[in-house]
């Protein structure tokens, strides 16, 4: 892609895997900041290394270690994840293309999310947990070069809900300090406040205690 065509929120392929553009910083050589959707790890790249993809109904992908399929079969219910594919925010709302939000309230014309955004039913695709016969897996641009998808989905890397996720809030046992997971890079977890530690340390109950995820509040 040309750098002028890159926008925050776009789904793109980088190194054959599905990512979302987190930000574009033109002053840097690696100007495109990506989030890999399957595990929320961060990547830096240049525009010509990515290729845009427009998500559509029946597409299936792994988001934060869980698989979802995009659907229009029903309107969202409380607790559902939605992908905002056709954003049309009012001046009081704060959301943009391909943001993923959790539904808090359902109304006749739309939903209100946990981020207090009012989103019309025509603006989103519902993210239904799981994969179906009609699903179109989009995790890899060239499926022939991918690892077998069934192996990925059965691997504990994706199914173990105890693993840290973006938005998880932990409390340090020895001093009561609370910090949120803001990024995950491989086995390294980055917390707000400048903390950086191995995943195993954060999961050690003698050192850190899991409190909640901000999406659940």
C-alpha positions as CSV (number, residue, x, y, z in Angstrom):
1,X,0.0,0.0,0.0
2,X,0.9,3.6,-0.4
3,X,1.4,5.4,3.0
4,X,-1.2,8.0,2.0
5,X,-3.8,5.1,1.7
6,X,-3.2,3.7,5.2
7,X,-5.8,4.6,7.8
8,X,-6.2,3.7,11.4
9,X,-8.5,0.8,11.8
10,X,-8.0,-0.9,8.5
11,X,-7.6,-4.6,8.4
12,X,-4.4,-5.5,6.6
13,X,-2.2,-8.5,5.9
14,X,1.4,-8.3,7.1
15,X,3.8,-11.3,6.8
16,X,0.7,-13.3,5.6
17,X,-1.2,-12.7,8.9
18,X,-4.2,-10.6,9.6
19,X,-3.6,-7.3,11.5
20,X,-5.3,-4.1,12.2
21,X,-3.7,-0.6,11.8
22,X,-3.4,0.9,15.3
23,X,-1.7,4.2,14.2
24,X,0.2,5.8,11.4
25,X,3.2,8.0,12.3
26,X,4.7,9.5,9.1
27,X,7.8,10.9,10.8
28,X,9.2,7.4,11.5
29,X,10.8,5.1,9.0
30,X,8.6,2.2,10.2
31,X,5.5,4.4,10.1
32,X,2.7,1.9,10.4
33,X,1.9,0.5,13.9
34,X,-0.1,-2.8,13.7
35,X,-1.9,-5.1,16.1
36,X,-2.0,-8.8,15.2
37,X,-5.6,-9.7,15.9
38,X,-5.0,-13.3,16.9
39,X,-3.0,-12.5,20.0
40,X,-2.9,-8.6,20.1
41,X,0.8,-8.4,19.8
42,X,2.3,-5.2,18.2
43,X,4.2,-4.9,15.0
44,X,6.0,-2.0,13.2
45,X,6.3,-1.9,9.5
46,X,6.3,0.2,6.4
47,X,3.3,0.8,4.2
48,X,4.5,-1.2,1.2
49,X,4.7,-4.3,3.3
50,X,1.0,-4.5,4.0
51,X,-2.1,-5.2,1.9
52,X,-5.6,-4.0,2.8
53,X,-8.5,-6.3,3.5
54,X,-12.2,-5.4,3.9
55,X,-13.9,-7.7,6.4
56,X,-17.4,-8.9,5.3
57,X,-20.2,-11.1,6.5
58,X,-19.2,-14.8,7.2
59,X,-15.5,-13.9,7.5
60,X,-14.0,-15.8,10.5
61,X,-10.8,-14.9,12.4
62,X,-9.1,-15.3,15.8
63,X,-9.4,-12.2,18.0
64,X,-7.4,-12.2,21.2
65,X,-7.0,-16.0,21.3
66,X,-10.7,-16.7,20.5
67,X,-12.3,-17.4,17.1
68,X,-15.3,-15.4,15.9
69,X,-17.4,-15.3,12.7
70,X,-18.9,-12.1,11.4
71,X,-22.7,-12.2,10.9
72,X,-25.8,-10.2,10.1
73,X,-28.2,-13.0,11.1
74,X,-29.4,-11.2,14.2
75,X,-29.0,-8.0,16.0
76,X,-26.5,-7.9,18.9
77,X,-27.4,-8.8,22.4
78,X,-25.9,-7.6,25.7
79,X,-22.4,-9.0,26.1
80,X,-21.8,-9.6,22.4
81,X,-18.8,-8.3,20.6
82,X,-19.4,-6.2,17.5
83,X,-17.1,-5.1,14.7
84,X,-17.9,-1.5,13.5
85,X,-17.6,-1.8,9.7
86,X,-19.7,1.2,8.7
87,X,-19.0,3.9,11.3
88,X,-21.4,6.9,11.4
89,X,-20.8,8.4,14.9
90,X,-22.7,11.3,16.4
91,X,-20.7,14.2,17.7
92,X,-20.8,12.8,21.3
93,X,-19.6,9.3,20.2
94,X,-16.0,8.3,20.0
95,X,-15.4,5.3,17.7
96,X,-14.0,4.7,14.2
97,X,-13.5,2.1,11.5
98,X,-13.2,-1.6,12.6
99,X,-13.3,-0.9,16.3
100,X,-14.3,-3.9,18.4
101,X,-16.7,-3.1,21.3
102,X,-18.9,-4.9,23.8
103,X,-22.6,-4.3,23.9
104,X,-24.0,-3.0,27.1
105,X,-27.6,-2.0,26.2
106,X,-29.8,-2.9,23.2
107,X,-32.3,-0.5,21.8
108,X,-34.7,-0.6,18.8
109,X,-32.4,1.4,16.5
110,X,-29.0,0.3,17.8
111,X,-26.9,-0.6,20.8
112,X,-24.9,1.3,23.4
113,X,-21.5,-0.2,24.2
114,X,-19.5,-0.4,27.4
115,X,-17.6,2.6,26.0
116,X,-20.8,4.6,26.0
117,X,-21.0,4.8,22.3
118,X,-24.4,4.7,20.5
119,X,-24.1,2.5,17.4
120,X,-26.8,1.9,14.9
121,X,-27.6,-1.7,13.8
122,X,-26.5,-0.8,10.3
123,X,-23.0,0.2,11.4
124,X,-21.7,-3.1,12.7
125,X,-21.3,-6.8,12.1
126,X,-21.9,-9.2,15.0
127,X,-19.0,-11.3,16.1
128,X,-20.4,-14.8,16.9
129,X,-18.1,-17.1,18.8
130,X,-16.8,-20.1,16.9
131,X,-16.5,-21.1,13.3
132,X,-19.2,-22.5,11.0
133,X,-19.5,-24.5,7.8
134,X,-20.1,-21.4,5.8
135,X,-17.3,-19.4,7.4
136,X,-14.5,-17.9,5.4
137,X,-11.3,-18.0,7.5
138,X,-9.2,-14.8,6.9
139,X,-6.4,-15.3,9.4
140,X,-3.9,-15.8,6.6
141,X,-3.7,-14.2,3.2
142,X,-2.2,-17.3,1.6
143,X,-3.8,-20.2,3.4
144,X,-1.3,-22.6,1.7
145,X,1.5,-21.0,3.7
146,X,-0.4,-21.1,7.0
147,X,-0.1,-23.5,9.9
148,X,-3.1,-25.9,10.0
149,X,-6.0,-23.8,11.4
150,X,-7.5,-26.6,13.4
151,X,-4.2,-27.1,15.2
152,X,-4.1,-23.4,16.1
153,X,-7.6,-23.5,17.5
154,X,-7.0,-26.5,19.6
155,X,-3.7,-25.3,20.9
156,X,-3.6,-24.0,24.5
157,X,-2.1,-20.8,23.2
158,X,-5.6,-19.8,22.1
159,X,-7.9,-21.7,24.4
160,X,-6.4,-21.0,27.8
161,X,-8.5,-18.1,29.1
162,X,-6.1,-17.7,32.0
163,X,-3.4,-16.2,29.7
164,X,-3.0,-12.4,30.0
165,X,-5.0,-10.3,27.5
166,X,-5.0,-6.6,26.5
167,X,-7.1,-4.7,29.1
168,X,-6.5,-7.2,32.0
169,X,-5.9,-5.4,35.3
170,X,-3.5,-7.0,37.8
171,X,-2.6,-6.2,41.4
172,X,1.0,-6.7,42.7
173,X,0.7,-8.8,45.8
174,X,3.6,-7.3,47.8
175,X,2.6,-3.7,47.5
176,X,-1.0,-3.5,46.1
177,X,0.0,-1.7,43.0
178,X,-2.5,-2.1,40.2
179,X,-1.5,-2.0,36.5
180,X,-3.2,-2.8,33.2
181,X,-1.9,-5.0,30.3
182,X,-1.3,-2.5,27.4
183,X,0.6,-4.8,25.0
184,X,1.9,-8.3,24.6
185,X,5.0,-9.1,22.5
186,X,5.7,-12.8,22.3
187,X,6.2,-14.0,25.9
188,X,6.7,-10.4,27.2
189,X,3.8,-8.5,28.8
190,X,3.8,-4.7,29.0
191,X,1.9,-3.0,31.8
192,X,1.0,0.6,32.3
193,X,3.5,2.5,34.4
194,X,6.5,1.1,32.5
195,X,6.4,-2.5,33.8
196,X,7.7,-5.2,31.5
197,X,7.8,-8.8,32.6
198,X,7.6,-12.4,31.3
199,X,4.1,-13.9,31.0
200,X,5.0,-16.6,33.6
201,X,5.7,-13.9,36.3
202,X,2.4,-12.2,35.7
203,X,0.6,-15.6,36.1
204,X,2.4,-16.4,39.3
205,X,-0.3,-16.0,42.0
206,X,2.3,-15.3,44.6
207,X,3.4,-12.2,42.7
208,X,0.4,-10.9,40.9
209,X,-3.4,-11.2,41.3
210,X,-5.8,-10.8,38.4
211,X,-8.6,-8.4,39.1
212,X,-10.7,-7.9,36.0
213,X,-10.7,-6.9,32.3
214,X,-11.8,-3.4,31.4
215,X,-14.2,-4.7,28.7
216,X,-16.1,-6.5,31.5
217,X,-16.7,-3.4,33.5
